[in-house]
Amino acid sequence: MLRATRQSLLASLLSLLAASAAWSADKPDCSRTLSLGMHEHGLLYSSQTGEGIDKDIADELVRRSGCKFSVALMPRARIWQLIESGALDFSLSGITNDTRDRFAAFAWYFSNKYYLLVRKDAGVKTLADFERNASLKLGAIRGFRYGASANRFVDALEAEQRLSYSASLDPLYQVLLENRVQAMIIEPFDYPTILQATIREVTQVLEFDDPAVPHGLIMSKKALSPEQQRAWRALVDEMRADGTMQRIFEKYFSAEWARGMTRF
């Protein structure tokens, strides 16, 4: 009888320990300070104001998880290098490809299309027109990738040495206005800048034939276990499900645009 009772108690204890371990695995591990890399990009983040969609999402992740974060501003190319090495835990608003899938995991929370912002005096009416004219150059941010057809477009121009790289957007706008490049790739986050008269008057917008591309929380596979990746993905999914993500986007876009970007 005593032996049976002890066995029953042991079984109960093991069951509780297993349940506790499972519960812990489902929650973000806050036992250390986590690192997050931000990059400057239009409405996503501005170092001048300290505001943006990425900043709001980061604040909400901190609030919901209770974890302490060390946040640093750096070029996008540097972020991917650190994510791959495991020296950086997280970044935001990233897209995947076969190479990135080997070292990064993602938690999707919005999607958008890419467009080509091209000078009117370039004589371009289609993407093919731009590709055919060897005198035209494209400005791009190092470390950025896009949708499938946009990537093919960029790669073809790079093979012809027709790309001019920058670490951020502002220098690209400047060289576009100076006609040192004749086009650059943009996203909805760039609209406030391209609607300024100095840029709007000399440019037009062409659309790539790609569906909207999912963007999300970037997680380093070297720094975070699969269990922790699932925990953070669940937290992001919760933000989408309860409408928090859409409300964040509504601070920067119309309700229609925010709904379209965050519900996919």
N, C-alpha and C positions, 0 to 999 in steps of 0.2 A: 504494500500500500504506500509506504513512505517512498520507495523507489519510483513508483508510478507518479507520485506527486512531484518528485524532483524532476523527472523526465518532462512532465507537463509544464512545470515552471521554466525549465531550460528551453523547451520548445517555444513558449510564449516570449521569453527574453530574446531568443534568436529572431523570432518574427518581428518583434519591436525594433531590433537593431537593423534588420533588413529594410523595414518600412522607413526608419529614420534615414538610412543611407540613400534609399530611393528618393525620399523627399529632398534631401540635401543636394542630390545630383540634379534635381529639377530646378534648383535655385542658383542664381549667380554666386560664385565664390568671391567673397569680399575680403579674404584673408590677407591680401596685399593690395597696394596701390596699382591700379590698372592704367595703361597708357593709351591715349587716343590722339591720332594725328588729324589736324584740320588743314584744308587748303583753301586759299582765297579764290572764290568763283561766283561772281554776280550775287544773286539772291541766296546762294547757299551759305556764304560767309563773307563778311567784309571786315578787315582788320581796322578800318577807319571808324566804323560804328560799333564793332564788337557784336554785331547782330547777324542773323541769318537763319535759314531753315536748319542747317546742320547744327548750329549753336542751340537752337530750341530743342532739337531731338536729343542732343547730348545732355542737356539739362534734365530732360524727362527720363532718360536712361539712368542718370545719377539718382534722381528722386525715387524712381520705382525700385531700383536695385539696392539702394542704400550703400553702394560701393563708393570708394574714393578714387578719383581719376586725376591723372596728370595729363593736361591737354597742351599740345604744342602745335604751332603753325609752321608748315613746311611745304615745299613743292610736292606736287602729286607724284612725280617720278620717285622722289625720296621716300614717300609713304609706302609705295609698293615694294621698294627694296627692303625697308624695315619690316614690313608685314611678312615678306618671304623669309627673312632671317630669323624671325621670332622676337626681334628687339622692340616691336610695336604690337600691341594687342589688337587695337581697333582703328578703323577709320570709317568714314560715312560716305553715302551716296556713290558707291562703287558699282561697276559692272564687271561681269565675268567674261572669261574666254578660256580656251583649253589650257593655256599656260598658267593663268591665275588660279584655275581650279586645282592645280597641283599643290598650291601652298596657302590658299585662302578659302574660307567658307563664307556664306552670305546669308543675310536675313532680309528679304525683299520688302520694301515699303512704298515704292512709287515706280512709275515707268514714264518715259518720255521719248519723243522722236528727236532726230538731229536734222539740222538744216545747214545749207551753205549760204553764208553771207558774202556776196560778191559785188565788186565795184561795177556800177552801171557802165562806165567807160571801157570796161574790159571786152565789151561786145559779146557777152555770153548770154544765151537764152536757155541752155540746157547744161547738165553736168558733162555730157559728152563734148560740148563745145569747149568747155574749160580743159578737159583732158587733151583734146586735139591741138590746142594752141600751146606750143612748147615755150612761149615767152611768158606765160602766166605762172605765178607762184602761189602756193598755199601757205598760210600761217597756221601753226599748230602748237599745242601745249605738249611738251615732252611728258610721256607717261600716260597720255589719254588714248583710249580706244572708244569705238562707237558701235553702230549697227553693222551688219554684214556688208552691205553695199558701200557704206561710208568707209569702212576699213579697207575694202578693195580699192576705192578711190584714192585714199591716203597712201596706201602701199605702192600703187602704181606711180604716183607722183614722186614718192620718196626714191623709187628705183631710178627715176630720171633726174634726181637731185633738184627737185622743184619744191622742196619743203624748207620753210624757215621756222625754226623752233624757238619757243619762249617758255619760261617757267610759269607764267601766269597770263591772264587775259589782257590786262591794261596795256602792256607793251604791244600786243597783237593789234589792238584797236589803233594804236598810234602808227604802226608801220602800214596798216591798211589805209589810213587816211593819207599817209605820205606816198602811197602807191608803190611801196617797196615789196608788198605782197598784194595780190588782187582778190584774195578771198580767205575766209576762215570758217571753221565749223562752229555752230552755235547751238544752244539749247534754250528752252523757255526761261531759264534762270538769267539769261543774258538780255532779255527783252528791254528792261529799263534803260540799259546803256544804248542799245541799237535804236531805240526810239528817240534818242537825243538828235536834235536837228543836224548837227555836224556829220553824224554817221548816216542818218536816215536819208538825207538829201543825195548822197553819193552811192548808195548801195541798194541792192535788191536781194530777195531771199528765194532760194531754190530748195525744194524738198527732196531728201533721199528716199528711195523706194524701199524703206525698211519699216517693219512694224515697230511699235513702241518698245524700248529696251528696258528691262527691269533694272532698278538700282536699289542698293541696300546697304545695311551695316556690313562692313568688311571685318572678318575675324581671322587672325593668324592661326593656322593649323599647328604651327610649332609652339605657339604660346598658350593655346587654349585646347583642352581635351575635347573629344567629341561630345562628352556629356555637358561640358560648359558651353560649347557651341549650341547645343540644343536648348539649354537654359536661356541663353541670350536671344535665340531665335523665337522662343516662346514669349519672351517679354516684348519683342518687337511685334509679333503677331497680336498680342493683347492690345498694344497701342493702336493697331489698325482696326481691330474688332470693335473697340469701344469708341471709335471716332476721334481719338486724340490726334492721330497722324493727319487726318483730313483737316482738323481744326488748325493745326500748325501751318499747313499749306494755305489755308484760307487767309492767313495773315499777309500773304505775299501774292496770292492769285485770287481771281474771282472764284466764287463758290463752284461754278461749273467746271473751271479748269482744275481746281483742287480735287474735286470729286473724280474727274476723269483720270488724273495722275495717280491717285492713291487707291482707286478701286479697279483692279485688273486681275 
